[in-house]
Protein backbone atom coordinates (compact mmCIF):
# COMPACT_ATOMS: atom_id res chain seq x y z
CA UNK A 1 0.00 0.00 0.00
CA UNK A 2 2.67 2.47 0.83
CA UNK A 3 4.66 1.09 -2.08
CA UNK A 4 1.81 2.14 -4.36
CA UNK A 5 2.18 5.81 -3.46
CA UNK A 6 5.08 8.14 -4.28
CA UNK A 7 7.50 9.05 -1.52
CA UNK A 8 9.27 12.37 -1.10
CA UNK A 9 12.81 11.82 0.03
CA UNK A 10 14.02 15.34 0.81
CA UNK A 11 12.82 18.72 1.97
CA UNK A 12 13.44 20.11 -1.49
CA UNK A 13 11.21 17.42 -2.98
CA UNK A 14 8.46 18.31 -0.55
CA UNK A 15 8.72 21.98 -1.42
CA UNK A 16 8.74 21.29 -5.13
CA UNK A 17 5.69 19.04 -4.92
CA UNK A 18 3.71 21.73 -3.12
CA UNK A 19 4.81 24.47 -5.48
CA UNK A 20 4.40 22.63 -8.74
CA UNK A 21 0.76 21.58 -8.43
CA UNK A 22 -1.54 24.28 -9.79
CA UNK A 23 -4.88 22.57 -10.14
CA UNK A 24 -4.93 19.87 -7.54
CA UNK A 25 -4.92 19.56 -3.78
CA UNK A 26 -1.63 18.14 -2.48
CA UNK A 27 -2.12 15.63 0.32
CA UNK A 28 1.01 14.76 2.31
CA UNK A 29 1.11 12.01 4.88
CA UNK A 30 3.89 12.48 7.43
CA UNK A 31 4.90 9.37 9.31
CA UNK A 32 6.73 6.10 8.97
CA UNK A 33 5.91 3.30 6.55
CA UNK A 34 6.31 0.66 9.23
CA UNK A 35 4.05 2.36 11.73
CA UNK A 36 0.69 0.53 12.17
CA UNK A 37 -1.32 3.75 12.14
CA UNK A 38 0.45 4.90 9.01
CA UNK A 39 -0.12 1.53 7.42
CA UNK A 40 -3.83 1.86 8.02
CA UNK A 41 -3.83 5.34 6.61
CA UNK A 42 -1.76 4.30 3.61
CA UNK A 43 -4.25 1.57 2.87
CA UNK A 44 -7.02 4.13 2.65
CA UNK A 45 -4.88 6.54 0.67
CA UNK A 46 -3.86 3.93 -1.86
CA UNK A 47 -7.45 2.84 -2.34
CA UNK A 48 -8.62 6.38 -2.83
CA UNK A 49 -5.74 7.71 -4.95
CA UNK A 50 -7.13 6.45 -8.24
CA UNK A 51 -10.54 7.88 -7.67
CA UNK A 52 -9.53 11.40 -6.66
CA UNK A 53 -6.60 11.73 -9.01
CA UNK A 54 -8.43 14.38 -11.01
CA UNK A 55 -8.42 16.86 -8.17
CA UNK A 56 -5.91 15.59 -5.62
CA UNK A 57 -2.48 13.97 -5.49
CA UNK A 58 -1.01 12.06 -2.59
CA UNK A 59 2.59 11.92 -1.33
CA UNK A 60 4.20 10.09 1.57
CA UNK A 61 7.00 11.56 3.68
CA UNK A 62 9.07 9.68 6.22
CA UNK A 63 9.67 12.03 9.11
CA UNK A 64 12.93 10.37 10.08
CA UNK A 65 14.19 10.69 6.55
CA UNK A 66 13.00 14.29 6.19
CA UNK A 67 13.08 15.84 9.65
CA UNK A 68 12.94 19.41 8.33
CA UNK A 69 9.22 19.87 8.91
CA UNK A 70 8.86 18.24 12.29
CA UNK A 71 8.98 21.38 14.39
CA UNK A 72 7.42 23.61 11.75
CA UNK A 73 4.29 21.54 11.40
CA UNK A 74 4.45 20.03 14.91
CA UNK A 75 4.54 16.49 13.63
CA UNK A 76 4.46 14.65 16.96
CA UNK A 77 1.78 12.08 16.09
CA UNK A 78 2.45 8.70 14.54
CA UNK A 79 0.46 9.61 11.42
CA UNK A 80 -0.30 13.12 10.17
CA UNK A 81 -1.99 14.32 7.01
CA UNK A 82 -1.84 17.86 5.76
CA UNK A 83 -3.46 19.53 2.76
CA UNK A 84 -1.98 22.18 0.47
CA UNK A 85 -3.43 24.03 -2.49
CA UNK A 86 -1.38 26.36 -4.66
CA UNK A 87 1.35 26.68 -2.12
CA UNK A 88 -1.09 27.48 0.67
CA UNK A 89 -1.82 25.31 3.65
CA UNK A 90 -5.58 24.66 3.95
CA UNK A 91 -7.11 24.25 7.39
CA UNK A 92 -10.12 22.04 8.13
CA UNK A 93 -12.43 22.35 11.07
CA UNK A 94 -12.78 18.72 12.13
CA UNK A 95 -14.11 19.42 15.56
CA UNK A 96 -11.03 17.95 17.21
CA UNK A 97 -9.53 21.29 18.08
CA UNK A 98 -6.59 20.99 15.69
CA UNK A 99 -7.54 22.53 12.37
CA UNK A 100 -4.18 22.17 10.71
CA UNK A 101 -4.00 18.45 10.13
CA UNK A 102 -5.60 15.08 10.50
CA UNK A 103 -3.50 13.34 13.10
CA UNK A 104 -5.26 9.96 13.35
CA UNK A 105 -5.69 7.20 10.77
CA UNK A 106 -9.00 7.46 8.97
CA UNK A 107 -10.49 4.11 8.09
CA UNK A 108 -13.37 5.08 5.85
CA UNK A 109 -12.54 5.83 2.21
CA UNK A 110 -15.73 7.70 1.50
CA UNK A 111 -15.25 9.99 4.49
CA UNK A 112 -11.77 10.79 3.30
CA UNK A 113 -12.99 11.53 -0.21
CA UNK A 114 -15.63 13.83 1.22
CA UNK A 115 -13.03 15.75 3.20
CA UNK A 116 -10.79 16.12 0.18
CA UNK A 117 -13.68 17.32 -1.94
CA UNK A 118 -14.65 19.93 0.63
CA UNK A 119 -11.08 21.11 0.77
CA UNK A 120 -10.90 21.33 -3.01
CA UNK A 121 -14.08 23.33 -3.27
CA UNK A 122 -13.15 25.70 -0.46
CA UNK A 123 -9.62 26.16 -1.64
CA UNK A 124 -10.74 26.94 -5.17
CA UNK A 125 -12.96 29.64 -3.80
CA UNK A 126 -10.03 31.06 -1.90
CA UNK A 127 -10.98 29.96 1.57
CA UNK A 128 -8.21 29.12 4.00
CA UNK A 129 -10.46 27.24 6.38
CA UNK A 130 -13.14 24.74 5.42
CA UNK A 131 -15.61 22.84 7.57
CA UNK A 132 -15.47 19.09 7.49
CA UNK A 133 -18.78 17.38 6.63
CA UNK A 134 -18.37 15.03 9.58
CA UNK A 135 -17.57 16.04 13.10
CA UNK A 136 -14.75 14.11 14.74
CA UNK A 137 -14.91 15.58 18.20
CA UNK A 138 -16.31 12.32 19.55
CA UNK A 139 -14.17 9.97 17.55
CA UNK A 140 -12.75 8.38 20.64
CA UNK A 141 -16.11 7.73 22.20
CA UNK A 142 -17.68 5.70 19.40
CA UNK B 1 -77.09 -54.56 -25.63
CA UNK B 2 -79.79 -55.26 -23.11
CA UNK B 3 -77.68 -56.10 -20.11
CA UNK B 4 -73.99 -56.53 -19.66
CA UNK B 5 -74.32 -60.24 -18.98
CA UNK B 6 -76.28 -60.76 -22.11
CA UNK B 7 -73.67 -58.95 -24.15
CA UNK B 8 -70.94 -61.17 -22.74
CA UNK B 9 -72.95 -64.27 -23.62
CA UNK B 10 -73.47 -62.96 -27.08
CA UNK B 11 -69.73 -62.40 -27.46
CA UNK B 12 -68.96 -65.94 -26.39
CA UNK B 13 -71.45 -67.48 -28.75
CA UNK B 14 -70.95 -65.33 -31.79
CA UNK B 15 -67.20 -65.07 -31.96
CA UNK B 16 -67.02 -65.95 -35.62
CA UNK B 17 -70.05 -63.98 -36.64
CA UNK B 18 -68.74 -60.77 -35.10
CA UNK B 19 -65.60 -60.49 -37.17
CA UNK B 20 -67.02 -59.42 -40.52
CA UNK B 21 -69.25 -56.91 -38.70
CA UNK B 22 -66.24 -55.49 -36.95
CA UNK B 23 -64.39 -55.28 -40.19
CA UNK B 24 -67.09 -53.36 -41.95
CA UNK B 25 -67.45 -50.99 -39.01
CA UNK B 26 -63.76 -50.36 -38.92
CA UNK B 27 -63.74 -49.91 -42.65
CA UNK B 28 -66.17 -47.04 -42.25
CA UNK B 29 -64.15 -45.61 -39.45
CA UNK B 30 -61.01 -45.91 -41.47
CA UNK B 31 -62.62 -44.29 -44.45
CA UNK B 32 -63.72 -41.36 -42.31
CA UNK B 33 -60.49 -41.06 -40.45
CA UNK B 34 -58.33 -41.53 -43.45
CA UNK B 35 -58.68 -38.01 -44.75
CA UNK B 36 -55.06 -36.99 -44.70
CA UNK B 37 -54.53 -37.50 -40.96
CA UNK B 38 -51.08 -38.64 -40.13
CA UNK B 39 -51.94 -40.64 -37.03
CA UNK B 40 -54.42 -43.45 -37.61
CA UNK B 41 -55.39 -45.42 -34.56
CA UNK B 42 -56.61 -48.84 -35.63
CA UNK B 43 -57.05 -50.72 -38.87
CA UNK B 44 -58.39 -54.15 -38.52
CA UNK B 45 -57.68 -55.48 -41.98
CA UNK B 46 -56.62 -59.03 -42.50
CA UNK B 47 -54.84 -58.46 -45.72
CA UNK B 48 -51.74 -56.27 -45.88
CA UNK B 49 -52.35 -55.30 -49.44
CA UNK B 50 -55.72 -53.88 -48.56
CA UNK B 51 -54.33 -51.26 -46.20
CA UNK B 52 -50.83 -50.61 -47.47
CA UNK B 53 -51.40 -49.57 -51.02
CA UNK B 54 -48.45 -47.35 -51.76
CA UNK B 55 -46.06 -49.98 -53.04
CA UNK B 56 -48.57 -51.11 -55.59
CA UNK B 57 -49.04 -47.61 -56.97
CA UNK B 58 -47.43 -46.97 -60.36
CA UNK B 59 -45.93 -43.62 -59.44
CA UNK B 60 -44.03 -45.15 -56.57
CA UNK B 61 -42.27 -47.65 -58.75
CA UNK B 62 -41.75 -45.10 -61.47
CA UNK B 63 -40.06 -42.60 -59.21
CA UNK B 64 -37.90 -45.28 -57.65
CA UNK B 65 -36.79 -46.47 -61.08
CA UNK B 66 -35.88 -42.95 -62.11
CA UNK B 67 -34.00 -42.37 -58.88
CA UNK B 68 -31.98 -45.52 -59.34
CA UNK B 69 -31.21 -44.58 -62.88
CA UNK B 70 -30.11 -41.11 -61.88
CA UNK B 71 -27.91 -42.49 -59.10
CA UNK B 72 -26.31 -44.91 -61.54
CA UNK B 73 -25.68 -42.21 -64.12
CA UNK B 74 -24.27 -39.89 -61.49
CA UNK B 75 -21.91 -42.66 -60.41
CA UNK B 76 -20.81 -43.00 -64.02
CA UNK B 77 -20.33 -39.27 -64.52
CA UNK B 78 -18.03 -39.13 -61.53
CA UNK B 79 -17.34 -35.77 -59.96
CA UNK B 80 -20.26 -33.56 -59.16
CA UNK B 81 -21.06 -31.41 -62.13
CA UNK B 82 -22.77 -28.10 -61.73
CA UNK B 83 -26.31 -27.69 -62.80
CA UNK B 84 -26.47 -27.95 -66.52
CA UNK B 85 -29.48 -25.81 -67.13
CA UNK B 86 -29.15 -22.17 -66.21
CA UNK B 87 -32.70 -21.47 -67.23
CA UNK B 88 -35.84 -21.58 -65.15
CA UNK B 89 -35.50 -24.09 -62.39
CA UNK B 90 -38.96 -25.55 -62.85
CA UNK B 91 -38.03 -27.20 -66.09
CA UNK B 92 -34.89 -28.87 -64.92
CA UNK B 93 -35.71 -32.61 -64.97
CA UNK B 94 -33.56 -33.21 -61.95
CA UNK B 95 -35.52 -30.58 -60.07
CA UNK B 96 -38.82 -32.14 -61.02
CA UNK B 97 -37.60 -35.50 -59.86
CA UNK B 98 -36.55 -33.93 -56.60
CA UNK B 99 -39.97 -32.45 -56.01
CA UNK B 100 -41.58 -35.82 -56.60
CA UNK B 101 -39.07 -37.50 -54.35
CA UNK B 102 -39.97 -35.16 -51.56
CA UNK B 103 -43.64 -35.95 -51.86
CA UNK B 104 -42.92 -39.61 -52.02
CA UNK B 105 -40.80 -39.48 -48.89
CA UNK B 106 -43.72 -38.03 -46.97
CA UNK B 107 -46.02 -40.69 -48.34
CA UNK B 108 -43.59 -43.41 -47.40
CA UNK B 109 -43.59 -42.11 -43.86
CA UNK B 110 -47.35 -42.41 -43.69
CA UNK B 111 -47.20 -45.83 -45.22
CA UNK B 112 -44.71 -47.06 -42.69
CA UNK B 113 -47.04 -45.89 -39.94
CA UNK B 114 -49.92 -47.84 -41.46
CA UNK B 115 -47.81 -50.97 -41.85
CA UNK B 116 -46.58 -50.59 -38.31
CA UNK B 117 -50.13 -50.53 -37.02
CA UNK B 118 -50.92 -53.61 -39.05
CA UNK B 119 -47.93 -55.56 -37.81
CA UNK B 120 -48.60 -54.47 -34.26
CA UNK B 121 -52.16 -55.65 -34.33
CA UNK B 122 -51.28 -58.99 -35.83
CA UNK B 123 -48.40 -59.59 -33.47
CA UNK B 124 -50.31 -58.62 -30.36
CA UNK B 125 -51.54 -62.12 -29.56
CA UNK B 126 -47.94 -63.31 -29.56
CA UNK B 127 -46.18 -60.59 -27.61
CA UNK B 128 -48.45 -57.73 -26.52
CA UNK B 129 -45.93 -55.90 -24.36
CA UNK B 130 -43.47 -55.42 -27.21
CA UNK B 131 -45.37 -52.47 -28.65
CA UNK B 132 -44.98 -50.47 -25.46
CA UNK B 133 -41.27 -51.30 -25.13
CA UNK B 134 -40.16 -50.67 -28.69
CA UNK B 135 -41.81 -47.59 -30.09
CA UNK B 136 -40.00 -46.90 -33.29
CA UNK B 137 -41.80 -48.59 -36.22
CA UNK B 138 -38.65 -49.77 -37.94
CA UNK B 139 -37.14 -51.17 -34.78
CA UNK B 140 -40.38 -52.97 -34.02
CA UNK B 141 -40.50 -54.47 -37.49
CA UNK B 142 -36.93 -55.70 -37.33
CA UNK B 143 -37.37 -57.17 -33.88
CA UNK B 144 -40.49 -59.00 -35.00
CA UNK B 145 -38.62 -60.30 -38.03
CA UNK B 146 -35.84 -61.58 -35.87
CA UNK B 147 -38.03 -63.06 -33.15
CA UNK B 148 -40.68 -64.60 -35.35
CA UNK B 149 -42.60 -67.24 -33.43
CA UNK B 150 -39.86 -67.88 -30.88
CA UNK B 151 -41.05 -67.98 -27.26
CA UNK B 152 -37.63 -67.95 -25.59
CA UNK B 153 -35.99 -64.65 -26.36
CA UNK B 154 -32.65 -65.54 -24.83
CA UNK B 155 -31.95 -67.50 -27.99
CA UNK B 156 -32.58 -64.46 -30.15
CA UNK B 157 -29.74 -61.91 -30.46
CA UNK B 158 -31.15 -58.39 -30.47
CA UNK B 159 -28.00 -56.42 -29.60
CA UNK B 160 -27.50 -55.02 -33.08
CA UNK B 161 -31.00 -53.59 -33.30
CA UNK B 162 -31.78 -52.13 -29.91
CA UNK B 163 -29.84 -50.42 -27.12
CA UNK B 164 -28.65 -52.79 -24.41
CA UNK B 165 -31.13 -51.63 -21.80
CA UNK B 166 -34.06 -52.18 -24.12
CA UNK B 167 -32.76 -55.63 -25.08
CA UNK B 168 -32.67 -56.57 -21.45
CA UNK B 169 -36.15 -55.28 -20.75
CA UNK B 170 -37.56 -57.02 -23.80
CA UNK B 171 -35.95 -60.33 -22.91
CA UNK B 172 -37.20 -60.18 -19.36
CA UNK B 173 -40.71 -59.20 -20.39
CA UNK B 174 -40.77 -62.05 -22.87
CA UNK B 175 -40.38 -64.56 -20.08
CA UNK B 176 -43.54 -63.35 -18.37
CA UNK B 177 -45.52 -62.49 -21.45
CA UNK B 178 -49.13 -63.53 -21.76
CA UNK B 179 -48.83 -64.17 -25.47
CA UNK B 180 -49.17 -67.45 -27.34
CA UNK B 181 -47.35 -68.52 -30.50
CA UNK B 182 -49.08 -67.55 -33.72
CA UNK B 183 -50.42 -69.95 -36.29
CA UNK B 184 -48.81 -70.24 -39.73
CA UNK B 185 -51.19 -67.94 -41.50
CA UNK B 186 -50.95 -65.15 -38.98
CA UNK B 187 -47.20 -65.50 -38.85
CA UNK B 188 -47.05 -65.26 -42.60
CA UNK B 189 -49.00 -62.04 -42.57
CA UNK B 190 -46.83 -60.56 -39.85
CA UNK B 191 -43.68 -61.37 -41.74
CA UNK B 192 -45.16 -59.86 -44.86
CA UNK B 193 -45.82 -56.66 -42.98
CA UNK B 194 -42.33 -56.55 -41.53
CA UNK B 195 -40.75 -57.15 -44.90
CA UNK B 196 -42.78 -54.36 -46.38
CA UNK B 197 -41.80 -51.98 -43.58
CA UNK B 198 -38.13 -52.73 -44.06
CA UNK B 199 -38.46 -52.41 -47.81
CA UNK B 200 -40.18 -49.06 -47.49
CA UNK B 201 -37.45 -47.83 -45.21
CA UNK B 202 -34.80 -48.91 -47.69
CA UNK B 203 -36.56 -47.13 -50.49
CA UNK B 204 -36.92 -44.02 -48.42
CA UNK B 205 -33.23 -44.07 -47.71
CA UNK B 206 -32.44 -44.37 -51.38
CA UNK B 207 -34.68 -41.47 -52.21
CA UNK B 208 -33.33 -39.25 -49.48
CA UNK B 209 -29.77 -40.07 -50.40
CA UNK B 210 -30.49 -39.15 -53.97
CA UNK B 211 -32.21 -35.93 -52.90
CA UNK B 212 -29.31 -34.94 -50.71
CA UNK B 213 -26.80 -35.57 -53.44
CA UNK B 214 -28.80 -33.57 -55.91
CA UNK B 215 -29.68 -30.85 -53.48
CA UNK B 216 -26.19 -29.52 -53.63
CA UNK B 217 -26.62 -28.95 -57.32
CA UNK B 218 -30.16 -27.69 -57.32
CA UNK B 219 -29.95 -25.37 -54.33
CA UNK B 220 -26.28 -25.12 -53.39
CA UNK B 221 -26.55 -21.91 -51.42
CA UNK B 222 -29.53 -22.96 -49.34
CA UNK B 223 -28.04 -26.33 -48.48
CA UNK B 224 -24.77 -24.63 -47.51
CA UNK B 225 -26.54 -22.92 -44.64
CA UNK B 226 -29.26 -25.32 -43.40
CA UNK B 227 -27.97 -28.61 -44.70
CA UNK B 228 -29.26 -30.78 -47.54
CA UNK B 229 -31.92 -32.69 -45.64
CA UNK B 230 -33.61 -29.62 -44.26
CA UNK B 231 -33.31 -27.84 -47.57
CA UNK B 232 -35.02 -30.80 -49.22
CA UNK B 233 -37.73 -30.84 -46.58
CA UNK B 234 -38.33 -27.12 -46.92
CA UNK B 235 -38.58 -27.47 -50.64
CA UNK B 236 -40.92 -30.38 -50.30
CA UNK B 237 -43.25 -28.64 -47.91
CA UNK B 238 -43.25 -25.39 -49.81
CA UNK B 239 -43.99 -27.14 -53.07
CA UNK B 240 -40.89 -26.26 -55.01
CA UNK B 241 -37.99 -23.90 -54.86
CA UNK B 242 -39.81 -21.05 -56.58
CA UNK B 243 -42.70 -21.33 -54.15
CA UNK B 244 -40.22 -21.33 -51.30
CA UNK B 245 -38.58 -18.23 -52.69
CA UNK B 246 -41.87 -16.40 -52.73
CA UNK B 247 -42.50 -16.95 -49.05
CA UNK B 248 -41.53 -14.26 -46.56
CA UNK B 249 -38.89 -15.19 -44.04
CA UNK B 250 -41.35 -15.38 -41.16
CA UNK B 251 -43.24 -18.12 -42.96
CA UNK B 252 -40.10 -20.01 -43.87
CA UNK B 253 -39.24 -19.98 -40.19
CA UNK B 254 -42.30 -22.05 -39.25
CA UNK B 255 -42.42 -24.34 -42.27
CA UNK B 256 -42.81 -27.86 -41.01
CA UNK B 257 -44.19 -26.98 -37.59
CA UNK B 258 -46.52 -29.67 -36.25
CA UNK B 259 -49.92 -28.18 -36.17
CA UNK B 260 -52.01 -30.59 -34.14
CA UNK B 261 -51.46 -32.81 -31.19
CA UNK B 262 -53.71 -35.80 -30.81
CA UNK B 263 -56.80 -35.27 -28.77
CA UNK B 264 -56.24 -36.08 -25.13
CA UNK B 265 -52.47 -35.91 -25.36
CA UNK B 266 -50.54 -33.21 -23.56
CA UNK B 267 -49.74 -30.23 -25.68
CA UNK B 268 -47.23 -28.65 -23.33
CA UNK B 269 -44.35 -30.54 -24.85
CA UNK B 270 -45.35 -29.58 -28.35
CA UNK B 271 -43.03 -26.75 -29.20
CA UNK B 272 -45.03 -24.01 -30.84
CA UNK B 273 -43.99 -22.60 -34.19
CA UNK B 274 -40.80 -24.57 -34.48
CA UNK B 275 -40.29 -25.69 -38.02
CA UNK B 276 -37.60 -27.55 -39.90
CA UNK B 277 -35.13 -24.75 -39.47
CA UNK B 278 -35.23 -25.26 -35.74
CA UNK B 279 -33.56 -28.64 -36.18
CA UNK B 280 -30.74 -27.56 -38.47
CA UNK B 281 -27.09 -28.22 -37.46
CA UNK B 282 -26.30 -24.59 -36.61
CA UNK B 283 -29.25 -24.49 -34.22
CA UNK B 284 -27.97 -27.61 -32.48
CA UNK B 285 -24.88 -25.76 -31.35
CA UNK B 286 -26.58 -22.57 -30.14
CA UNK B 287 -27.44 -22.26 -26.46
CA UNK B 288 -31.18 -22.40 -25.70
CA UNK B 289 -31.37 -18.76 -24.67
CA UNK B 290 -30.33 -17.63 -28.11
CA UNK B 291 -32.37 -20.13 -30.09
CA UNK B 292 -35.20 -17.79 -30.94
CA UNK B 293 -32.86 -15.11 -32.17
CA UNK B 294 -30.79 -17.59 -34.11
CA UNK B 295 -33.74 -19.21 -35.81
CA UNK B 296 -34.93 -15.83 -37.03
CA UNK B 297 -31.51 -15.06 -38.40
CA UNK B 298 -31.18 -18.40 -40.17
CA UNK B 299 -34.68 -18.19 -41.57
CA UNK B 300 -33.97 -14.76 -42.99
CA UNK B 301 -30.75 -15.86 -44.61
CA UNK B 302 -32.31 -19.06 -45.90
CA UNK B 303 -35.04 -17.09 -47.60
CA UNK B 304 -32.48 -14.91 -49.31
CA UNK B 305 -30.49 -17.92 -50.43
CA UNK B 306 -33.58 -19.76 -51.61
CA UNK B 307 -34.36 -16.77 -53.79
CA UNK B 308 -30.87 -16.81 -55.15
CA UNK B 309 -31.08 -20.49 -55.94
CA UNK B 310 -34.52 -20.34 -57.43
CA UNK B 311 -33.26 -18.03 -60.12
CA UNK B 312 -30.09 -19.91 -60.66
CA UNK B 313 -27.61 -17.36 -59.43
CA UNK B 314 -24.29 -18.43 -58.03
CA UNK B 315 -24.39 -22.14 -58.85
CA UNK B 316 -21.12 -22.76 -57.08
CA UNK B 317 -22.61 -22.15 -53.67
CA UNK B 318 -19.87 -19.75 -52.60
CA UNK B 319 -22.36 -17.17 -51.42
CA UNK B 320 -24.10 -19.79 -49.32
CA UNK B 321 -20.85 -20.82 -47.70
CA UNK B 322 -20.07 -17.19 -46.94
CA UNK B 323 -23.50 -16.79 -45.35
CA UNK B 324 -22.92 -19.87 -43.27
CA UNK B 325 -19.70 -18.51 -41.80
CA UNK B 326 -21.38 -15.18 -41.22
CA UNK B 327 -24.26 -16.76 -39.32
CA UNK B 328 -21.90 -18.82 -37.19
CA UNK B 329 -19.80 -15.73 -36.51
CA UNK B 330 -22.84 -13.72 -35.46
CA UNK B 331 -24.01 -16.40 -33.06
CA UNK B 332 -20.53 -16.52 -31.54
CA UNK B 333 -20.55 -12.77 -31.09
CA UNK B 334 -23.86 -12.92 -29.22
CA UNK B 335 -22.28 -15.27 -26.75
CA UNK B 336 -19.38 -12.96 -25.97
CA UNK B 337 -19.33 -11.71 -22.39
CA UNK B 338 -19.95 -8.00 -21.93
CA UNK B 339 -16.88 -5.76 -21.79
CA UNK B 340 -15.19 -5.44 -18.42
CA UNK B 341 -16.41 -2.71 -16.12
CA UNK B 342 -14.18 0.31 -16.20
CA UNK B 343 -13.50 2.09 -12.96
CA UNK B 344 -13.55 5.77 -13.66
CA UNK B 345 -12.02 8.34 -11.34
CA UNK B 346 -14.34 10.87 -9.75
CA UNK B 347 -14.90 14.06 -11.72
CA UNK B 348 -13.40 17.29 -10.51
CA UNK B 349 -15.90 18.98 -8.17
CA UNK B 350 -17.72 21.90 -9.74
CA UNK B 351 -16.10 21.29 -13.07
CA UNK B 352 -19.35 20.66 -14.93
CA UNK B 353 -21.87 23.47 -15.12
CA UNK B 354 -25.24 22.37 -13.86
CA UNK B 355 -27.80 22.37 -16.61
CA UNK B 356 -30.66 24.42 -15.30
CA UNK B 357 -34.00 23.36 -16.55
CA UNK B 358 -37.14 25.41 -16.74
CA UNK B 359 -40.67 24.87 -17.83
CA UNK B 360 -44.12 24.55 -16.38
CA UNK B 361 -43.35 21.42 -14.43
CA UNK B 362 -40.41 23.00 -12.64
CA UNK B 363 -42.37 26.15 -11.88
CA UNK B 364 -45.18 24.06 -10.41
CA UNK B 365 -42.67 22.22 -8.25
CA UNK B 366 -41.16 25.46 -7.10
CA UNK B 367 -44.55 26.80 -6.11
CA UNK B 368 -44.61 24.29 -3.31
CA UNK B 369 -41.57 25.80 -1.69
CA UNK B 370 -42.08 29.37 -2.73
CA UNK B 371 -42.97 32.36 -0.61
CA UNK B 372 -46.64 32.36 0.30
CA UNK B 373 -48.82 35.35 1.04
CA UNK B 374 -48.95 34.43 4.71
CA UNK B 375 -45.18 34.54 4.91
CA UNK B 376 -45.08 37.77 3.00
CA UNK B 377 -47.51 39.37 5.40
CA UNK B 378 -45.57 38.02 8.35
CA UNK B 379 -42.40 39.54 7.01
CA UNK B 380 -43.84 43.03 6.69
CA UNK B 381 -44.48 45.37 9.57
CA UNK B 382 -46.81 48.24 10.07
CA UNK B 383 -45.22 51.57 10.73
CA UNK B 384 -45.14 52.57 14.35
CA UNK B 385 -47.00 49.47 15.52
CA UNK B 386 -45.43 46.60 17.41
CA UNK B 387 -46.10 43.29 15.83
CA UNK B 388 -47.71 40.41 17.61
CA UNK B 389 -45.34 37.72 18.64
CA UNK B 390 -45.62 34.21 19.90
CA UNK B 391 -43.12 32.12 21.68
CA UNK B 392 -42.20 28.75 20.25
CA UNK B 393 -39.87 26.99 22.65
CA UNK B 394 -36.81 29.18 22.74
CA UNK B 395 -37.69 31.24 19.67
CA UNK B 396 -39.96 34.22 19.41
CA UNK B 397 -41.70 34.46 16.07
CA UNK B 398 -43.20 37.69 14.93
CA UNK B 399 -46.37 37.88 12.87
CA UNK B 400 -45.78 41.19 11.15
CA UNK B 401 -48.83 42.52 9.40
CA UNK B 402 -50.82 39.35 9.95
CA UNK B 403 -53.80 39.93 12.16
CA UNK B 404 -53.54 43.70 12.16
CA UNK B 405 -56.45 45.84 11.04
CA UNK B 406 -55.97 48.06 8.12
CA UNK B 407 -54.37 45.64 5.80
CA UNK B 408 -57.60 45.18 3.93
CA UNK B 409 -58.32 41.52 4.56
CA UNK B 410 -60.33 39.71 7.17
CA UNK B 411 -58.14 36.74 6.88
CA UNK B 412 -55.54 35.69 4.41
CA UNK B 413 -56.69 32.96 2.14
CA UNK B 414 -54.50 30.42 0.51
CA UNK B 415 -53.47 31.69 -2.88
CA UNK B 416 -54.64 30.08 -6.02
CA UNK B 417 -52.28 28.15 -8.08
CA UNK B 418 -50.51 30.35 -10.54
CA UNK B 419 -50.13 27.47 -12.92
CA UNK B 420 -53.22 26.25 -14.67
CA UNK B 421 -54.21 22.66 -14.32
CA UNK B 422 -54.39 20.48 -17.37
CA UNK B 423 -57.84 19.85 -18.81
CA UNK B 424 -58.11 16.40 -17.29
CA UNK B 425 -57.09 17.55 -13.82
CA UNK B 426 -59.44 20.51 -14.06
CA UNK B 427 -62.39 18.31 -14.80
CA UNK B 428 -61.50 16.12 -11.84
CA UNK B 429 -61.54 18.97 -9.35
CA UNK B 430 -64.28 21.05 -10.91
CA UNK B 431 -67.20 19.56 -9.05
CA UNK B 432 -65.29 19.47 -5.79
CA UNK B 433 -64.42 23.12 -6.02
CA UNK B 434 -67.90 24.02 -7.01
CA UNK B 435 -69.48 26.42 -4.55
CA UNK B 436 -66.15 27.91 -3.55
CA UNK B 437 -64.67 30.54 -5.74
CA UNK B 438 -61.69 28.35 -6.34
CA UNK B 439 -59.60 30.13 -3.72
CA UNK B 440 -60.72 28.29 -0.62
CA UNK B 441 -58.47 26.94 2.01
CA UNK B 442 -59.00 23.47 3.39
CA UNK B 443 -60.94 24.83 6.29
CA UNK B 444 -63.86 26.12 4.28
CA UNK B 445 -66.87 23.98 3.55
CA UNK B 446 -69.29 23.95 0.69
CA UNK B 447 -72.30 24.03 2.94
CA UNK B 448 -74.48 27.07 2.49
CA UNK B 449 -76.57 28.42 5.34
CA UNK B 450 -79.93 29.55 4.04
CA UNK B 451 -82.69 31.20 6.12
CA UNK B 452 -85.41 28.91 4.82
CA UNK B 453 -83.87 25.51 5.18
CA UNK B 454 -81.04 26.15 7.55
CA UNK B 455 -78.33 24.07 6.03
CA UNK B 456 -78.64 23.46 2.38
CA UNK B 457 -76.71 20.60 0.92
CA UNK B 458 -76.19 20.61 -2.76
CA UNK B 459 -75.12 17.60 -4.67
CA UNK B 460 -72.32 18.80 -6.88
CA UNK B 461 -73.01 15.98 -9.29
CA UNK B 462 -76.50 17.27 -9.95
CA UNK B 463 -74.93 20.28 -11.55
CA UNK B 464 -72.65 18.27 -13.67
CA UNK B 465 -74.88 15.25 -14.01
CA UNK B 466 -76.50 16.42 -17.21
CA UNK B 467 -73.14 17.04 -18.67
CA UNK B 468 -72.11 13.50 -17.96
CA UNK B 469 -75.15 12.04 -19.61
CA UNK B 470 -74.50 14.08 -22.71
CA UNK B 471 -70.80 13.48 -22.61
CA UNK B 472 -70.63 9.96 -23.90
CA UNK B 473 -66.90 9.88 -23.51
CA UNK B 474 -66.96 9.35 -19.76
CA UNK B 475 -64.84 6.34 -19.10
CA UNK B 476 -66.18 3.38 -17.23
CA UNK B 477 -63.68 4.03 -14.49
CA UNK B 478 -64.30 7.75 -14.13
CA UNK B 479 -64.96 9.01 -10.63
CA UNK B 480 -68.24 10.60 -11.51
CA UNK B 481 -69.48 7.77 -13.65
CA UNK B 482 -72.15 6.39 -11.41
CA UNK B 483 -74.78 4.09 -12.72
CA UNK B 484 -75.92 4.36 -16.25
CA UNK B 485 -79.62 4.45 -16.97
CA UNK B 486 -81.27 4.61 -20.30
CA UNK B 487 -84.41 6.36 -19.27
CA UNK B 488 -84.57 9.15 -16.71
Interface residues (C-beta under 8 A of the other chain):
Chain A: X50 X51 X52 X53 X54 X55 X113 X117 X120 X121 X124
Chain B: X343 X345 X346 X347 X348 X349 X350
